[in-house]
Amino acid sequence: MTDQSEAWPPGEILAAYDWQDGACFRCRDGARSVAHIATVTAPGGASVRLLMCGSCILREEELRLSRAIATGATYVPGRIGRSPDS
């Protein structure tokens, strides 16, 4: 897709993630399909996997696309929680 102002199809965005059952850290909805988006270190040093549901991923991807358009950056779906260079 060359024109980033056009919306990516939701199915194409969601297909960029690997899914499992779990609870979304963002909306706190449990027992649904979620994708692992990052691992953070909690106070005390424990590693915590951040999982996000499809609805929350689509909202975050929409924000990422808006930021990319505003800054002239390239938007690639499926990169929530990853550095821009990875």
WODAFEN-V43466 format. One record per backbone hydrogen bond with DSSP energy under -0.5 kcal/mol. CO is the residue of the C=O (numbers start at 1). NH is the residue of the N-H. Records with the same first field share a line. If there is no record, write none. Layout:
BEGIN
CO: NH  NH
END
This chain:
BEGIN
2: 4
3: 6
9: 12  13
10: 14
11: 15
13: 16
14: 17
18: 36
20: 34
22: 32
24: 28
29: 24
32: 22
33: 54
34: 20
35: 37  52
38: 50
40: 42  48
42: 45
46: 42
48: 40
49: 51
50: 37  38
51: 25
52: 35
53: 57
54: 58
55: 59
56: 60
57: 61
58: 62
59: 63
60: 64
61: 65
62: 66
63: 67
64: 68
65: 69
66: 70
67: 71
68: 72  73
74: 76
79: 82
83: 86
END
